[in-house]
Amino acid sequence: MREPSLNLGSDGRISGTDGCNRLMGSWTFEDGKVVFSEMGMTMMACPDVDQWLGGAVTAVPEADTLRIYDGAGTEIGTLTR
C-alpha cells in the first residue's frame, strides 16, 4: 500500500492512487481550481485504506498543498507536493 497521490499530466490526463486503487481521468484548470472529469478508479478490496480520493471533484492548489473537494464543495482531504 502507498500514500494517496495524483499526477496531473500536461496533456490534461490525471492518474493516481488512493493508496490501493488506481485513479484515472481528465483535468482542467478553471477559475483558480482544478476540475476533475471522466474520473474512474479500480475497485479492489482494500481494508484499512480510506478511499476518500475517489470522491474528488475539484481541487485548489496552495503553495505545496492541493486541497481536494467533493461534489458538495466539502474539503475531503489534502495532498502535499
N, CA, C and O atoms as a Maestro MAE file, in Angstrom:
{
 s_m_m2io_version
 :::
 2.0.0
}

f_m_ct {
 s_m_title
 :::
 protein
 m_atom[324] {
  # First column is atom index #
  i_m_mmod_type
  r_m_x_coord
  r_m_y_coord
  r_m_z_coord
  i_m_residue_number
  s_m_chain_name
  s_m_pdb_residue_name
  s_m_pdb_atom_name
  i_m_atomic_number
  :::
  1 25 0.833 -1.177 0.000 1 A "MET " " N  " 7
  2 3 0.000 0.000 0.000 1 A "MET " " CA " 6
  3 2 0.883 1.247 0.000 1 A "MET " " C  " 6
  4 15 1.992 1.256 0.534 1 A "MET " " O  " 8
  5 25 0.348 2.293 -0.618 2 A "ARG " " N  " 7
  6 3 1.088 3.537 -0.754 2 A "ARG " " CA " 6
  7 2 0.261 4.692 -0.216 2 A "ARG " " C  " 6
  8 15 -0.906 4.531 0.141 2 A "ARG " " O  " 8
  9 25 0.882 5.849 -0.165 3 A "GLU " " N  " 7
  10 3 0.183 7.072 0.207 3 A "GLU " " CA " 6
  11 2 -0.667 7.523 -0.972 3 A "GLU " " C  " 6
  12 15 -0.291 7.271 -2.117 3 A "GLU " " O  " 8
  13 25 -1.806 8.187 -0.734 4 A "PRO " " N  " 7
  14 3 -2.598 8.740 -1.838 4 A "PRO " " CA " 6
  15 2 -1.764 9.746 -2.625 4 A "PRO " " C  " 6
  16 15 -0.973 10.495 -2.053 4 A "PRO " " O  " 8
  17 25 -1.950 9.753 -3.944 5 A "SER " " N  " 7
  18 3 -1.217 10.698 -4.791 5 A "SER " " CA " 6
  19 2 -1.973 10.922 -6.092 5 A "SER " " C  " 6
  20 15 -2.757 10.078 -6.526 5 A "SER " " O  " 8
  21 25 -1.724 12.076 -6.706 6 A "LEU " " N  " 7
  22 3 -2.275 12.400 -8.017 6 A "LEU " " CA " 6
  23 2 -1.157 12.942 -8.894 6 A "LEU " " C  " 6
  24 15 -0.264 13.643 -8.418 6 A "LEU " " O  " 8
  25 25 -1.215 12.615 -10.166 7 A "ASN " " N  " 7
  26 3 -0.295 13.160 -11.152 7 A "ASN " " CA " 6
  27 2 -1.142 13.862 -12.208 7 A "ASN " " C  " 6
  28 15 -1.896 13.217 -12.936 7 A "ASN " " O  " 8
  29 25 -1.014 15.191 -12.288 8 A "LEU " " N  " 7
  30 3 -1.743 15.971 -13.273 8 A "LEU " " CA " 6
  31 2 -0.844 16.153 -14.483 8 A "LEU " " C  " 6
  32 15 0.069 16.978 -14.464 8 A "LEU " " O  " 8
  33 25 -1.099 15.386 -15.538 9 A "GLY " " N  " 7
  34 3 -0.259 15.436 -16.725 9 A "GLY " " CA " 6
  35 2 -0.493 16.689 -17.548 9 A "GLY " " C  " 6
  36 15 -1.590 17.247 -17.540 9 A "GLY " " O  " 8
  37 25 0.532 17.130 -18.256 10 A "SER " " N  " 7
  38 3 0.425 18.320 -19.100 10 A "SER " " CA " 6
  39 2 -0.548 18.107 -20.262 10 A "SER " " C  " 6
  40 15 -0.968 19.070 -20.904 10 A "SER " " O  " 8
  41 25 -0.902 16.862 -20.530 11 A "ASP " " N  " 7
  42 3 -1.856 16.551 -21.603 11 A "ASP " " CA " 6
  43 2 -3.308 16.575 -21.123 11 A "ASP " " C  " 6
  44 15 -4.213 16.239 -21.887 11 A "ASP " " O  " 8
  45 25 -3.543 16.969 -19.861 12 A "GLY " " N  " 7
  46 3 -4.903 17.027 -19.332 12 A "GLY " " CA " 6
  47 2 -5.399 15.719 -18.749 12 A "GLY " " C  " 6
  48 15 -6.562 15.616 -18.358 12 A "GLY " " O  " 8
  49 25 -4.541 14.725 -18.686 13 A "ARG " " N  " 7
  50 3 -4.903 13.436 -18.095 13 A "ARG " " CA " 6
  51 2 -4.442 13.403 -16.639 13 A "ARG " " C  " 6
  52 15 -3.456 14.038 -16.265 13 A "ARG " " O  " 8
  53 25 -5.168 12.658 -15.845 14 A "ILE " " N  " 7
  54 3 -4.817 12.505 -14.432 14 A "ILE " " CA " 6
  55 2 -4.658 11.022 -14.125 14 A "ILE " " C  " 6
  56 15 -5.388 10.183 -14.653 14 A "ILE " " O  " 8
  57 25 -3.699 10.716 -13.270 15 A "SER " " N  " 7
  58 3 -3.528 9.351 -12.777 15 A "SER " " CA " 6
  59 2 -3.139 9.457 -11.313 15 A "SER " " C  " 6
  60 15 -2.645 10.490 -10.862 15 A "SER " " O  " 8
  61 25 -3.360 8.404 -10.595 16 A "GLY " " N  " 7
  62 3 -3.001 8.428 -9.187 16 A "GLY " " CA " 6
  63 2 -3.457 7.179 -8.474 16 A "GLY " " C  " 6
  64 15 -3.834 6.184 -9.093 16 A "GLY " " O  " 8
  65 25 -3.412 7.255 -7.147 17 A "THR " " N  " 7
  66 3 -3.812 6.137 -6.311 17 A "THR " " CA " 6
  67 2 -4.390 6.662 -5.003 17 A "THR " " C  " 6
  68 15 -4.003 7.729 -4.525 17 A "THR " " O  " 8
  69 25 -5.312 5.911 -4.434 18 A "ASP " " N  " 7
  70 3 -5.831 6.246 -3.105 18 A "ASP " " CA " 6
  71 2 -5.041 5.515 -2.027 18 A "ASP " " C  " 6
  72 15 -5.386 5.566 -0.847 18 A "ASP " " O  " 8
  73 25 -3.983 4.837 -2.445 19 A "GLY " " N  " 7
  74 3 -3.169 4.026 -1.552 19 A "GLY " " CA " 6
  75 2 -3.322 2.556 -1.864 19 A "GLY " " C  " 6
  76 15 -2.538 1.728 -1.400 19 A "GLY " " O  " 8
  77 25 -4.341 2.228 -2.659 20 A "CYS " " N  " 7
  78 3 -4.600 0.849 -3.069 20 A "CYS " " CA " 6
  79 2 -5.125 0.815 -4.504 20 A "CYS " " C  " 6
  80 15 -4.536 0.164 -5.367 20 A "CYS " " O  " 8
  81 25 -6.218 1.505 -4.757 21 A "ASN " " N  " 7
  82 3 -6.826 1.534 -6.089 21 A "ASN " " CA " 6
  83 2 -6.201 2.613 -6.960 21 A "ASN " " C  " 6
  84 15 -5.758 3.650 -6.466 21 A "ASN " " O  " 8
  85 25 -6.171 2.353 -8.270 22 A "ARG " " N  " 7
  86 3 -5.673 3.337 -9.224 22 A "ARG " " CA " 6
  87 2 -6.811 4.253 -9.644 22 A "ARG " " C  " 6
  88 15 -7.951 3.813 -9.788 22 A "ARG " " O  " 8
  89 25 -6.495 5.532 -9.840 23 A "LEU " " N  " 7
  90 3 -7.450 6.520 -10.330 23 A "LEU " " CA " 6
  91 2 -6.972 7.020 -11.688 23 A "LEU " " C  " 6
  92 15 -5.771 7.087 -11.952 23 A "LEU " " O  " 8
  93 25 -7.935 7.371 -12.549 24 A "MET " " N  " 7
  94 3 -7.598 7.929 -13.841 24 A "MET " " CA " 6
  95 2 -8.729 8.835 -14.304 24 A "MET " " C  " 6
  96 15 -9.869 8.693 -13.862 24 A "MET " " O  " 8
  97 25 -8.411 9.765 -15.195 25 A "GLY " " N  " 7
  98 3 -9.422 10.671 -15.703 25 A "GLY " " CA " 6
  99 2 -8.786 11.859 -16.394 25 A "GLY " " C  " 6
  100 15 -7.665 11.780 -16.897 25 A "GLY " " O  " 8
  101 25 -9.522 12.965 -16.410 26 A "SER " " N  " 7
  102 3 -9.064 14.192 -17.054 26 A "SER " " CA " 6
  103 2 -9.157 15.351 -16.075 26 A "SER " " C  " 6
  104 15 -9.854 15.281 -15.063 26 A "SER " " O  " 8
  105 25 -8.430 16.429 -16.405 27 A "TRP " " N  " 7
  106 3 -8.481 17.619 -15.562 27 A "TRP " " CA " 6
  107 2 -8.327 18.867 -16.416 27 A "TRP " " C  " 6
  108 15 -7.717 18.841 -17.485 27 A "TRP " " O  " 8
  109 25 -8.896 19.965 -15.916 28 A "THR " " N  " 7
  110 3 -8.711 21.293 -16.490 28 A "THR " " CA " 6
  111 2 -8.487 22.254 -15.330 28 A "THR " " C  " 6
  112 15 -8.784 21.931 -14.180 28 A "THR " " O  " 8
  113 25 -7.963 23.430 -15.637 29 A "PHE " " N  " 7
  114 3 -7.756 24.456 -14.622 29 A "PHE " " CA " 6
  115 2 -8.680 25.615 -14.965 29 A "PHE " " C  " 6
  116 15 -8.518 26.255 -16.003 29 A "PHE " " O  " 8
  117 25 -9.651 25.888 -14.094 30 A "GLU " " N  " 7
  118 3 -10.668 26.909 -14.338 30 A "GLU " " CA " 6
  119 2 -10.864 27.761 -13.091 30 A "GLU " " C  " 6
  120 15 -11.079 27.235 -11.999 30 A "GLU " " O  " 8
  121 25 -10.791 29.063 -13.256 31 A "ASP " " N  " 7
  122 3 -11.057 30.000 -12.160 31 A "ASP " " CA " 6
  123 2 -10.259 29.688 -10.892 31 A "ASP " " C  " 6
  124 15 -10.798 29.768 -9.788 31 A "ASP " " O  " 8
  125 25 -8.993 29.337 -11.040 32 A "GLY " " N  " 7
  126 3 -8.126 29.107 -9.897 32 A "GLY " " CA " 6
  127 2 -8.263 27.747 -9.247 32 A "GLY " " C  " 6
  128 15 -7.707 27.516 -8.173 32 A "GLY " " O  " 8
  129 25 -9.002 26.831 -9.886 33 A "LYS " " N  " 7
  130 3 -9.117 25.493 -9.303 33 A "LYS " " CA " 6
  131 2 -9.000 24.421 -10.372 33 A "LYS " " C  " 6
  132 15 -9.263 24.661 -11.551 33 A "LYS " " O  " 8
  133 25 -8.608 23.252 -9.943 34 A "VAL " " N  " 7
  134 3 -8.521 22.078 -10.801 34 A "VAL " " CA " 6
  135 2 -9.896 21.425 -10.806 34 A "VAL " " C  " 6
  136 15 -10.492 21.199 -9.753 34 A "VAL " " O  " 8
  137 25 -10.392 21.126 -12.004 35 A "VAL " " N  " 7
  138 3 -11.688 20.465 -12.140 35 A "VAL " " CA " 6
  139 2 -11.443 19.085 -12.748 35 A "VAL " " C  " 6
  140 15 -10.884 18.970 -13.839 35 A "VAL " " O  " 8
  141 25 -11.866 18.043 -12.037 36 A "PHE " " N  " 7
  142 3 -11.680 16.674 -12.497 36 A "PHE " " CA " 6
  143 2 -12.903 16.229 -13.293 36 A "PHE " " C  " 6
  144 15 -14.031 16.590 -12.958 36 A "PHE " " O  " 8
  145 25 -12.679 15.442 -14.353 37 A "SER " " N  " 7
  146 3 -13.789 14.895 -15.135 37 A "SER " " CA " 6
  147 2 -13.427 13.501 -15.632 37 A "SER " " C  " 6
  148 15 -12.261 13.106 -15.632 37 A "SER " " O  " 8
  149 25 -14.428 12.783 -16.045 38 A "GLU " " N  " 7
  150 3 -14.242 11.422 -16.567 38 A "GLU " " CA " 6
  151 2 -13.426 10.562 -15.616 38 A "GLU " " C  " 6
  152 15 -12.606 9.751 -16.046 38 A "GLU " " O  " 8
  153 25 -13.658 10.748 -14.307 39 A "MET " " N  " 7
  154 3 -12.868 10.026 -13.308 39 A "MET " " CA " 6
  155 2 -13.355 8.580 -13.174 39 A "MET " " C  " 6
  156 15 -14.553 8.299 -13.215 39 A "MET " " O  " 8
  157 25 -12.409 7.698 -13.017 40 A "GLY " " N  " 7
  158 3 -12.694 6.297 -12.763 40 A "GLY " " CA " 6
  159 2 -11.626 5.739 -11.843 40 A "GLY " " C  " 6
  160 15 -10.543 6.307 -11.708 40 A "GLY " " O  " 8
  161 25 -11.944 4.623 -11.216 41 A "MET " " N  " 7
  162 3 -10.944 4.002 -10.362 41 A "MET " " CA " 6
  163 2 -11.196 2.513 -10.275 41 A "MET " " C  " 6
  164 15 -12.331 2.053 -10.400 41 A "MET " " O  " 8
  165 25 -10.127 1.765 -10.060 42 A "THR " " N  " 7
  166 3 -10.266 0.337 -9.867 42 A "THR " " CA " 6
  167 2 -11.010 0.105 -8.562 42 A "THR " " C  " 6
  168 15 -11.092 1.009 -7.731 42 A "THR " " O  " 8
  169 25 -11.542 -1.067 -8.371 43 A "MET " " N  " 7
  170 3 -12.372 -1.339 -7.199 43 A "MET " " CA " 6
  171 2 -11.877 -2.566 -6.427 43 A "MET " " C  " 6
  172 15 -12.654 -3.471 -6.126 43 A "MET " " O  " 8
  173 25 -10.595 -2.589 -6.114 44 A "MET " " N  " 7
  174 3 -10.048 -3.686 -5.326 44 A "MET " " CA " 6
  175 2 -10.477 -3.525 -3.870 44 A "MET " " C  " 6
  176 15 -10.634 -2.406 -3.381 44 A "MET " " O  " 8
  177 25 -10.662 -4.629 -3.198 45 A "ALA " " N  " 7
  178 3 -10.978 -4.595 -1.767 45 A "ALA " " CA " 6
  179 2 -9.715 -4.181 -1.027 45 A "ALA " " C  " 6
  180 15 -8.677 -4.833 -1.137 45 A "ALA " " O  " 8
  181 25 -9.812 -3.109 -0.286 46 A "CYS " " N  " 7
  182 3 -8.633 -2.555 0.374 46 A "CYS " " CA " 6
  183 2 -8.943 -2.259 1.833 46 A "CYS " " C  " 6
  184 15 -9.228 -1.112 2.177 46 A "CYS " " O  " 8
  185 25 -8.893 -3.264 2.695 47 A "PRO " " N  " 7
  186 3 -9.120 -2.992 4.109 47 A "PRO " " CA " 6
  187 2 -8.057 -2.036 4.634 47 A "PRO " " C  " 6
  188 15 -6.898 -2.091 4.224 47 A "PRO " " O  " 8
  189 25 -8.457 -1.179 5.527 48 A "ASP " " N  " 7
  190 3 -7.562 -0.215 6.161 48 A "ASP " " CA " 6
  191 2 -7.101 0.909 5.241 48 A "ASP " " C  " 6
  192 15 -6.158 1.626 5.576 48 A "ASP " " O  " 8
  193 25 -7.760 1.081 4.064 49 A "VAL " " N  " 7
  194 3 -7.438 2.191 3.169 49 A "VAL " " CA " 6
  195 2 -8.654 3.097 3.080 49 A "VAL " " C  " 6
  196 15 -9.742 2.652 2.713 49 A "VAL " " O  " 8
  197 25 -8.471 4.361 3.414 50 A "ASP " " N  " 7
  198 3 -9.523 5.364 3.292 50 A "ASP " " CA " 6
  199 2 -9.570 5.796 1.831 50 A "ASP " " C  " 6
  200 15 -8.605 6.362 1.318 50 A "ASP " " O  " 8
  201 25 -10.679 5.533 1.167 51 A "GLN " " N  " 7
  202 3 -10.785 5.780 -0.263 51 A "GLN " " CA " 6
  203 2 -11.363 7.157 -0.575 51 A "GLN " " C  " 6
  204 15 -12.086 7.312 -1.559 51 A "GLN " " O  " 8
  205 25 -11.058 8.151 0.243 52 A "TRP " " N  " 7
  206 3 -11.594 9.493 0.086 52 A "TRP " " CA " 6
  207 2 -11.244 10.124 -1.254 52 A "TRP " " C  " 6
  208 15 -12.026 10.913 -1.783 52 A "TRP " " O  " 8
  209 25 -10.092 9.794 -1.810 53 A "LEU " " N  " 7
  210 3 -9.648 10.439 -3.041 53 A "LEU " " CA " 6
  211 2 -10.554 10.113 -4.227 53 A "LEU " " C  " 6
  212 15 -10.598 10.865 -5.201 53 A "LEU " " O  " 8
  213 25 -11.270 9.003 -4.147 54 A "GLY " " N  " 7
  214 3 -12.210 8.642 -5.203 54 A "GLY " " CA " 6
  215 2 -13.382 9.603 -5.311 54 A "GLY " " C  " 6
  216 15 -14.079 9.598 -6.326 54 A "GLY " " O  " 8
  217 25 -13.623 10.427 -4.298 55 A "GLY " " N  " 7
  218 3 -14.708 11.403 -4.307 55 A "GLY " " CA " 6
  219 2 -14.289 12.774 -4.805 55 A "GLY " " C  " 6
  220 15 -15.074 13.718 -4.726 55 A "GLY " " O  " 8
  221 25 -13.076 12.907 -5.314 56 A "ALA " " N  " 7
  222 3 -12.560 14.204 -5.761 56 A "ALA " " CA " 6
  223 2 -13.331 14.726 -6.964 56 A "ALA " " C  " 6
  224 15 -13.529 14.011 -7.946 56 A "ALA " " O  " 8
  225 25 -13.767 15.989 -6.879 57 A "VAL " " N  " 7
  226 3 -14.440 16.663 -7.993 57 A "VAL " " CA " 6
  227 2 -13.655 17.909 -8.401 57 A "VAL " " C  " 6
  228 15 -13.539 18.214 -9.588 57 A "VAL " " O  " 8
  229 25 -13.116 18.626 -7.414 58 A "THR " " N  " 7
  230 3 -12.281 19.798 -7.676 58 A "THR " " CA " 6
  231 2 -11.122 19.814 -6.687 58 A "THR " " C  " 6
  232 15 -11.108 19.069 -5.707 58 A "THR " " O  " 8
  233 25 -10.155 20.675 -6.964 59 A "ALA " " N  " 7
  234 3 -9.020 20.846 -6.063 59 A "ALA " " CA " 6
  235 2 -8.511 22.274 -6.196 59 A "ALA " " C  " 6
  236 15 -8.608 22.888 -7.258 59 A "ALA " " O  " 8
  237 25 -7.970 22.788 -5.104 60 A "VAL " " N  " 7
  238 3 -7.401 24.132 -5.096 60 A "VAL " " CA " 6
  239 2 -5.931 24.028 -4.696 60 A "VAL " " C  " 6
  240 15 -5.615 23.565 -3.601 60 A "VAL " " O  " 8
  241 25 -5.023 24.463 -5.594 61 A "PRO " " N  " 7
  242 3 -3.602 24.448 -5.252 61 A "PRO " " CA " 6
  243 2 -3.238 25.618 -4.344 61 A "PRO " " C  " 6
  244 15 -3.647 26.753 -4.585 61 A "PRO " " O  " 8
  245 25 -2.467 25.330 -3.301 62 A "GLU " " N  " 7
  246 3 -1.978 26.342 -2.364 62 A "GLU " " CA " 6
  247 2 -0.544 25.998 -2.011 62 A "GLU " " C  " 6
  248 15 -0.305 25.051 -1.261 62 A "GLU " " O  " 8
  249 25 0.417 26.749 -2.537 63 A "ALA " " N  " 7
  250 3 1.847 26.510 -2.299 63 A "ALA " " CA " 6
  251 2 2.170 25.041 -2.587 63 A "ALA " " C  " 6
  252 15 2.096 24.620 -3.742 63 A "ALA " " O  " 8
  253 25 2.523 24.257 -1.576 64 A "ASP " " N  " 7
  254 3 2.859 22.846 -1.771 64 A "ASP " " CA " 6
  255 2 1.728 21.906 -1.386 64 A "ASP " " C  " 6
  256 15 1.959 20.718 -1.164 64 A "ASP " " O  " 8
  257 25 0.504 22.426 -1.304 65 A "THR " " N  " 7
  258 3 -0.652 21.633 -0.902 65 A "THR " " CA " 6
  259 2 -1.735 21.698 -1.972 65 A "THR " " C  " 6
  260 15 -1.944 22.743 -2.588 65 A "THR " " O  " 8
  261 25 -2.417 20.588 -2.190 66 A "LEU " " N  " 7
  262 3 -3.570 20.526 -3.072 66 A "LEU " " CA " 6
  263 2 -4.761 20.134 -2.207 66 A "LEU " " C  " 6
  264 15 -4.830 19.010 -1.709 66 A "LEU " " O  " 8
  265 25 -5.704 21.067 -2.027 67 A "ARG " " N  " 7
  266 3 -6.902 20.801 -1.222 67 A "ARG " " CA " 6
  267 2 -7.952 20.177 -2.123 67 A "ARG " " C  " 6
  268 15 -8.298 20.741 -3.161 67 A "ARG " " O  " 8
  269 25 -8.460 19.020 -1.735 68 A "ILE " " N  " 7
  270 3 -9.389 18.238 -2.550 68 A "ILE " " CA " 6
  271 2 -10.813 18.410 -2.020 68 A "ILE " " C  " 6
  272 15 -11.048 18.345 -0.814 68 A "ILE " " O  " 8
  273 25 -11.774 18.634 -2.949 69 A "TYR " " N  " 7
  274 3 -13.175 18.864 -2.590 69 A "TYR " " CA " 6
  275 2 -14.086 17.876 -3.315 69 A "TYR " " C  " 6
  276 15 -13.799 17.455 -4.436 69 A "TYR " " O  " 8
  277 25 -15.181 17.516 -2.661 70 A "ASP " " N  " 7
  278 3 -16.172 16.636 -3.281 70 A "ASP " " CA " 6
  279 2 -17.198 17.467 -4.057 70 A "ASP " " C  " 6
  280 15 -17.048 18.683 -4.172 70 A "ASP " " O  " 8
  281 25 -18.228 16.824 -4.584 71 A "GLY " " N  " 7
  282 3 -19.245 17.495 -5.377 71 A "GLY " " CA " 6
  283 2 -20.059 18.513 -4.623 71 A "GLY " " C  " 6
  284 15 -20.634 19.410 -5.240 71 A "GLY " " O  " 8
  285 25 -20.131 18.409 -3.299 72 A "ALA " " N  " 7
  286 3 -20.873 19.364 -2.474 72 A "ALA " " CA " 6
  287 2 -19.999 20.555 -2.086 72 A "ALA " " C  " 6
  288 15 -20.474 21.491 -1.442 72 A "ALA " " O  " 8
  289 25 -18.715 20.522 -2.478 73 A "GLY " " N  " 7
  290 3 -17.801 21.604 -2.120 73 A "GLY " " CA " 6
  291 2 -17.165 21.455 -0.762 73 A "GLY " " C  " 6
  292 15 -16.564 22.398 -0.248 73 A "GLY " " O  " 8
  293 25 -17.289 20.278 -0.170 74 A "THR " " N  " 7
  294 3 -16.697 19.993 1.137 74 A "THR " " CA " 6
  295 2 -15.268 19.493 0.952 74 A "THR " " C  " 6
  296 15 -15.014 18.608 0.135 74 A "THR " " O  " 8
  297 25 -14.341 20.063 1.713 75 A "GLU " " N  " 7
  298 3 -12.969 19.573 1.648 75 A "GLU " " CA " 6
  299 2 -12.913 18.168 2.213 75 A "GLU " " C  " 6
  300 15 -13.340 17.918 3.340 75 A "GLU " " O  " 8
  301 25 -12.373 17.242 1.403 76 A "ILE " " N  " 7
  302 3 -12.309 15.835 1.832 76 A "ILE " " CA " 6
  303 2 -10.887 15.380 2.129 76 A "ILE " " C  " 6
  304 15 -10.688 14.284 2.651 76 A "ILE " " O  " 8
  305 25 -9.891 16.208 1.804 77 A "GLY " " N  " 7
  306 3 -8.526 15.838 2.114 77 A "GLY " " CA " 6
  307 2 -7.532 16.762 1.446 77 A "GLY " " C  " 6
  308 15 -7.906 17.655 0.684 77 A "GLY " " O  " 8
  309 25 -6.254 16.538 1.739 78 A "THR " " N  " 7
  310 3 -5.188 17.316 1.134 78 A "THR " " CA " 6
  311 2 -4.069 16.390 0.688 78 A "THR " " C  " 6
  312 15 -3.860 15.318 1.257 78 A "THR " " O  " 8
  313 25 -3.366 16.822 -0.327 79 A "LEU " " N  " 7
  314 3 -2.169 16.137 -0.804 79 A "LEU " " CA " 6
  315 2 -1.045 17.156 -0.781 79 A "LEU " " C  " 6
  316 15 -1.263 18.331 -1.075 79 A "LEU " " O  " 8
  317 25 0.155 16.715 -0.433 80 A "THR " " N  " 7
  318 3 1.305 17.603 -0.453 80 A "THR " " CA " 6
  319 2 2.231 17.232 -1.606 80 A "THR " " C  " 6
  320 15 2.305 16.077 -2.024 80 A "THR " " O  " 8
  321 25 2.919 18.225 -2.097 81 A "ARG " " N  " 7
  322 3 3.840 18.031 -3.213 81 A "ARG " " CA " 6
  323 2 5.078 17.326 -2.763 81 A "ARG " " C  " 6
  324 15 5.973 17.073 -3.570 81 A "ARG " " O  " 8
  :::
 }
 m_bond[323] {
  # First column is bond index #
  i_m_from
  i_m_to
  i_m_order
  :::
  1 1 2 1
  2 2 3 1
  3 3 4 2
  4 3 5 1
  5 5 6 1
  6 6 7 1
  7 7 8 2
  8 7 9 1
  9 9 10 1
  10 10 11 1
  11 11 12 2
  12 11 13 1
  13 13 14 1
  14 14 15 1
  15 15 16 2
  16 15 17 1
  17 17 18 1
  18 18 19 1
  19 19 20 2
  20 19 21 1
  21 21 22 1
  22 22 23 1
  23 23 24 2
  24 23 25 1
  25 25 26 1
  26 26 27 1
  27 27 28 2
  28 27 29 1
  29 29 30 1
  30 30 31 1
  31 31 32 2
  32 31 33 1
  33 33 34 1
  34 34 35 1
  35 35 36 2
  36 35 37 1
  37 37 38 1
  38 38 39 1
  39 39 40 2
  40 39 41 1
  41 41 42 1
  42 42 43 1
  43 43 44 2
  44 43 45 1
  45 45 46 1
  46 46 47 1
  47 47 48 2
  48 47 49 1
  49 49 50 1
  50 50 51 1
  51 51 52 2
  52 51 53 1
  53 53 54 1
  54 54 55 1
  55 55 56 2
  56 55 57 1
  57 57 58 1
  58 58 59 1
  59 59 60 2
  60 59 61 1
  61 61 62 1
  62 62 63 1
  63 63 64 2
  64 63 65 1
  65 65 66 1
  66 66 67 1
  67 67 68 2
  68 67 69 1
  69 69 70 1
  70 70 71 1
  71 71 72 2
  72 71 73 1
  73 73 74 1
  74 74 75 1
  75 75 76 2
  76 75 77 1
  77 77 78 1
  78 78 79 1
  79 79 80 2
  80 79 81 1
  81 81 82 1
  82 82 83 1
  83 83 84 2
  84 83 85 1
  85 85 86 1
  86 86 87 1
  87 87 88 2
  88 87 89 1
  89 89 90 1
  90 90 91 1
  91 91 92 2
  92 91 93 1
  93 93 94 1
  94 94 95 1
  95 95 96 2
  96 95 97 1
  97 97 98 1
  98 98 99 1
  99 99 100 2
  100 99 101 1
  101 101 102 1
  102 102 103 1
  103 103 104 2
  104 103 105 1
  105 105 106 1
  106 106 107 1
  107 107 108 2
  108 107 109 1
  109 109 110 1
  110 110 111 1
  111 111 112 2
  112 111 113 1
  113 113 114 1
  114 114 115 1
  115 115 116 2
  116 115 117 1
  117 117 118 1
  118 118 119 1
  119 119 120 2
  120 119 121 1
  121 121 122 1
  122 122 123 1
  123 123 124 2
  124 123 125 1
  125 125 126 1
  126 126 127 1
  127 127 128 2
  128 127 129 1
  129 129 130 1
  130 130 131 1
  131 131 132 2
  132 131 133 1
  133 133 134 1
  134 134 135 1
  135 135 136 2
  136 135 137 1
  137 137 138 1
  138 138 139 1
  139 139 140 2
  140 139 141 1
  141 141 142 1
  142 142 143 1
  143 143 144 2
  144 143 145 1
  145 145 146 1
  146 146 147 1
  147 147 148 2
  148 147 149 1
  149 149 150 1
  150 150 151 1
  151 151 152 2
  152 151 153 1
  153 153 154 1
  154 154 155 1
  155 155 156 2
  156 155 157 1
  157 157 158 1
  158 158 159 1
  159 159 160 2
  160 159 161 1
  161 161 162 1
  162 162 163 1
  163 163 164 2
  164 163 165 1
  165 165 166 1
  166 166 167 1
  167 167 168 2
  168 167 169 1
  169 169 170 1
  170 170 171 1
  171 171 172 2
  172 171 173 1
  173 173 174 1
  174 174 175 1
  175 175 176 2
  176 175 177 1
  177 177 178 1
  178 178 179 1
  179 179 180 2
  180 179 181 1
  181 181 182 1
  182 182 183 1
  183 183 184 2
  184 183 185 1
  185 185 186 1
  186 186 187 1
  187 187 188 2
  188 187 189 1
  189 189 190 1
  190 190 191 1
  191 191 192 2
  192 191 193 1
  193 193 194 1
  194 194 195 1
  195 195 196 2
  196 195 197 1
  197 197 198 1
  198 198 199 1
  199 199 200 2
  200 199 201 1
  201 201 202 1
  202 202 203 1
  203 203 204 2
  204 203 205 1
  205 205 206 1
  206 206 207 1
  207 207 208 2
  208 207 209 1
  209 209 210 1
  210 210 211 1
  211 211 212 2
  212 211 213 1
  213 213 214 1
  214 214 215 1
  215 215 216 2
  216 215 217 1
  217 217 218 1
  218 218 219 1
  219 219 220 2
  220 219 221 1
  221 221 222 1
  222 222 223 1
  223 223 224 2
  224 223 225 1
  225 225 226 1
  226 226 227 1
  227 227 228 2
  228 227 229 1
  229 229 230 1
  230 230 231 1
  231 231 232 2
  232 231 233 1
  233 233 234 1
  234 234 235 1
  235 235 236 2
  236 235 237 1
  237 237 238 1
  238 238 239 1
  239 239 240 2
  240 239 241 1
  241 241 242 1
  242 242 243 1
  243 243 244 2
  244 243 245 1
  245 245 246 1
  246 246 247 1
  247 247 248 2
  248 247 249 1
  249 249 250 1
  250 250 251 1
  251 251 252 2
  252 251 253 1
  253 253 254 1
  254 254 255 1
  255 255 256 2
  256 255 257 1
  257 257 258 1
  258 258 259 1
  259 259 260 2
  260 259 261 1
  261 261 262 1
  262 262 263 1
  263 263 264 2
  264 263 265 1
  265 265 266 1
  266 266 267 1
  267 267 268 2
  268 267 269 1
  269 269 270 1
  270 270 271 1
  271 271 272 2
  272 271 273 1
  273 273 274 1
  274 274 275 1
  275 275 276 2
  276 275 277 1
  277 277 278 1
  278 278 279 1
  279 279 280 2
  280 279 281 1
  281 281 282 1
  282 282 283 1
  283 283 284 2
  284 283 285 1
  285 285 286 1
  286 286 287 1
  287 287 288 2
  288 287 289 1
  289 289 290 1
  290 290 291 1
  291 291 292 2
  292 291 293 1
  293 293 294 1
  294 294 295 1
  295 295 296 2
  296 295 297 1
  297 297 298 1
  298 298 299 1
  299 299 300 2
  300 299 301 1
  301 301 302 1
  302 302 303 1
  303 303 304 2
  304 303 305 1
  305 305 306 1
  306 306 307 1
  307 307 308 2
  308 307 309 1
  309 309 310 1
  310 310 311 1
  311 311 312 2
  312 311 313 1
  313 313 314 1
  314 314 315 1
  315 315 316 2
  316 315 317 1
  317 317 318 1
  318 318 319 1
  319 319 320 2
  320 319 321 1
  321 321 322 1
  322 322 323 1
  323 323 324 2
  :::
 }
}
